[in-house]
Amino acid sequence: MDGTTTTNGTNGTEGTGLSAKGTRLNRRGLQTRQHVLRVAVSCLATGGPESVSANLVARQAGVTWGTVQHQFGDVDGLWAAVLDFVAVEGGPMLDHMPDQTDLAERVDAVVEMLWRALDLPISRAIHQLRTALPQDRGELEVAFPRTARAIAAWDVHWAGAVDTAFAGLDVDRVRLARVRAMLPAAMRGLRVEHGMSTYLDIEEARIGLRDAVTAYLSS
């Protein structure tokens, strides 16, 4: 099992340099942690619902369940760490904020960036994980409290990204909040349809979505 050196710090185990018991990970321990997290993302991104398995992650990473417990504590800790890892490794979904002065062009830029981001392995991994977790928020918070907090942090980040993306434009904040809530689901739906045998013109659907959002924010 990977080693640690003890620290007297009071940081929680969410810190990427700490084991589940709050001890400071040495270089080997940090390498093991990064390896397990990368394998977890790969498993989630390439598999179906059955891929959301901590035991599968351990097997694919070539580590024991004891190592997973040492690093993350339990399944909840592992999934929370995966979400935190993706946030750091993948960076913000909107890396380059659009600066177009025209609302339609700004909406088009945001839709395009989100379209590309949703095809990344990290996005597929997050989708797979969230699909397998309890859908009821109360149940999720009881069964996976740390994972629930990590998901909430992602949602806060998305809200901030959208606010930044539309900064400087005269749009109604209530309507923008509704677009913020709707857009990821609409784009995921188009992504799913794009990956199926379909007679729909996905590009035309994206244009329609862009025009609808622009009209809604313009009115």
C-alpha positions in Angstrom: 0.0 0.0 0.0 1.2 3.5 -0.7 2.9 5.4 2.2 2.0 8.6 4.0 3.6 11.0 6.3 1.5 12.4 9.1 0.4 16.0 9.2 -1.2 18.1 11.9 -3.3 20.1 9.4 -7.0 20.3 9.8 -7.9 20.2 6.2 -10.6 17.6 5.2 -9.8 14.6 3.1 -11.2 16.3 0.1 -7.7 17.8 -0.3 -5.9 15.9 -3.1 -2.7 15.6 -1.0 -4.4 13.8 1.9 -5.4 10.3 2.6 -8.9 9.4 3.9 -7.6 9.7 7.4 -6.1 13.1 6.9 -2.5 12.0 6.6 -0.2 13.7 4.1 0.4 11.5 1.0 4.0 11.1 0.0 5.0 11.1 -3.7 4.2 7.4 -4.2 0.8 7.9 -2.5 0.1 10.9 -4.7 1.0 9.0 -7.8 -1.3 6.1 -6.8 -4.1 8.5 -6.1 -3.8 10.2 -9.6 -3.6 6.8 -11.2 -6.8 5.5 -9.6 -8.6 8.7 -10.4 -7.6 8.6 -14.1 -8.6 4.9 -14.3 -12.0 5.8 -12.7 -12.6 8.5 -15.3 -11.7 6.1 -18.1 -14.0 3.3 -16.7 -16.9 5.7 -16.3 -16.4 7.3 -19.7 -16.2 4.1 -21.7 -18.7 1.9 -19.9 -22.4 1.6 -19.2 -24.2 1.8 -15.8 -22.2 -1.3 -14.7 -19.0 0.8 -15.0 -20.0 2.8 -11.9 -18.3 0.3 -9.6 -15.5 1.1 -7.1 -14.4 -2.6 -7.3 -14.1 -2.4 -11.1 -12.0 0.8 -10.7 -9.7 -1.0 -8.2 -9.3 -4.0 -10.5 -8.6 -1.9 -13.6 -6.2 0.3 -11.6 -4.4 -2.8 -10.3 -4.8 -1.8 -6.7 -6.4 -3.5 -3.7 -9.6 -2.4 -2.1 -7.5 -1.5 1.0 -5.6 1.0 -1.1 -8.9 2.6 -2.3 -10.0 2.8 1.3 -6.7 4.3 2.4 -6.9 7.0 -0.3 -10.6 7.8 -0.4 -12.3 6.1 2.6 -15.3 4.6 0.9 -17.2 4.7 -2.4 -18.6 8.1 -1.5 -15.2 9.4 -1.1 -14.0 7.9 -4.4 -16.8 9.5 -6.4 -16.4 12.8 -4.7 -12.7 12.7 -5.5 -13.4 11.8 -9.1 -15.6 14.9 -9.5 -13.0 17.1 -7.9 -10.3 15.6 -10.1 -12.3 16.3 -13.2 -12.9 19.8 -12.2 -9.1 20.4 -11.8 -7.9 18.3 -14.7 -10.5 19.3 -17.2 -10.7 22.9 -16.2 -13.8 25.0 -16.7 -16.2 23.9 -19.4 -16.0 27.4 -20.9 -12.3 27.9 -21.0 -12.4 30.9 -23.3 -15.3 33.2 -22.6 -17.0 34.6 -25.7 -16.7 38.3 -26.2 -19.0 38.9 -29.1 -21.2 42.0 -28.7 -24.1 40.5 -30.6 -26.4 38.3 -28.5 -27.0 35.7 -31.2 -23.3 35.3 -31.8 -22.6 35.0 -28.0 -25.3 32.3 -27.7 -23.9 30.5 -30.7 -20.4 30.5 -29.1 -21.7 29.2 -25.8 -23.7 26.4 -27.5 -20.7 25.4 -29.6 -18.3 25.3 -26.6 -20.8 23.2 -24.6 -21.3 20.9 -27.6 -17.6 20.2 -27.8 -17.2 19.9 -24.0 -20.0 17.3 -23.8 -18.1 15.0 -26.1 -15.0 14.9 -23.9 -14.3 11.7 -21.8 -14.6 13.7 -18.6 -18.1 14.9 -19.5 -19.2 11.3 -20.4 -17.7 10.1 -17.1 -19.7 12.7 -15.1 -22.9 11.9 -16.9 -22.4 8.2 -16.3 -21.7 8.7 -12.6 -24.6 11.0 -12.0 -27.0 8.7 -13.9 -26.1 5.8 -11.6 -26.4 7.8 -8.4 -29.7 8.2 -6.5 -31.9 10.7 -8.4 -33.7 12.0 -5.3 -31.6 14.7 -3.8 -32.5 13.9 -0.2 -31.5 10.2 -0.8 -28.3 11.3 -2.5 -27.3 13.5 0.3 -27.8 10.8 2.9 -26.2 7.9 0.9 -23.4 10.0 -0.7 -22.9 13.2 1.2 -19.5 14.1 -0.1 -20.4 13.3 -3.7 -23.5 15.4 -3.3 -21.4 18.3 -2.1 -19.1 17.8 -5.1 -22.1 17.8 -7.5 -23.4 21.0 -5.9 -20.0 22.6 -6.4 -20.1 21.7 -10.1 -23.6 23.3 -10.4 -22.3 26.5 -8.7 -19.4 26.5 -11.2 -21.7 26.1 -14.1 -23.9 29.1 -12.9 -20.8 31.2 -12.6 -19.6 30.2 -16.0 -22.9 31.2 -17.6 -22.9 34.5 -15.8 -19.4 35.2 -17.0 -20.2 34.1 -20.6 -23.1 36.6 -20.9 -21.4 39.4 -18.9 -21.8 42.8 -20.5 -25.0 41.9 -22.4 -28.4 43.4 -21.4 -30.3 40.2 -20.7 -32.9 39.5 -18.0 -31.3 37.6 -15.1 -34.3 35.4 -14.4 -34.5 34.3 -18.1 -30.7 33.7 -18.1 -31.1 31.5 -15.0 -33.7 29.5 -16.8 -31.5 29.1 -19.9 -28.7 28.1 -17.6 -30.8 25.3 -16.1 -32.2 24.1 -19.5 -29.1 24.3 -21.8 -27.0 21.4 -20.5 -30.0 19.0 -20.6 -31.0 20.2 -24.1 -27.4 19.8 -25.4 -27.0 16.3 -23.8 -30.2 15.3 -25.6 -28.8 16.4 -28.9 -25.5 14.6 -28.2 -27.4 11.4 -27.5 -29.4 11.8 -30.7 -26.2 12.5 -32.6 -24.8 9.2 -31.5 -27.8 7.2 -32.7 -29.0 6.2 -36.1 -31.2 9.1 -36.8 -32.8 11.0 -39.7 -32.8 14.2 -37.7 -30.5 17.0 -38.9 -28.6 17.7 -35.6 -26.9 20.8 -37.0 -30.4 22.3 -37.8 -31.5 21.3 -34.4 -28.6 23.2 -32.8 -29.4 26.2 -34.9 -33.0 26.0 -33.8 -31.9 25.8 -30.2 -29.6 28.8 -30.6 -32.3 30.8 -32.3 -34.8 29.9 -29.6 -32.4 30.8 -26.7 -31.5 34.1 -28.5 -35.2 35.0 -29.0 -36.0 34.2 -25.4 -33.2 36.3 -24.0 -34.0 39.1 -26.4 -37.6 39.5 -25.4 
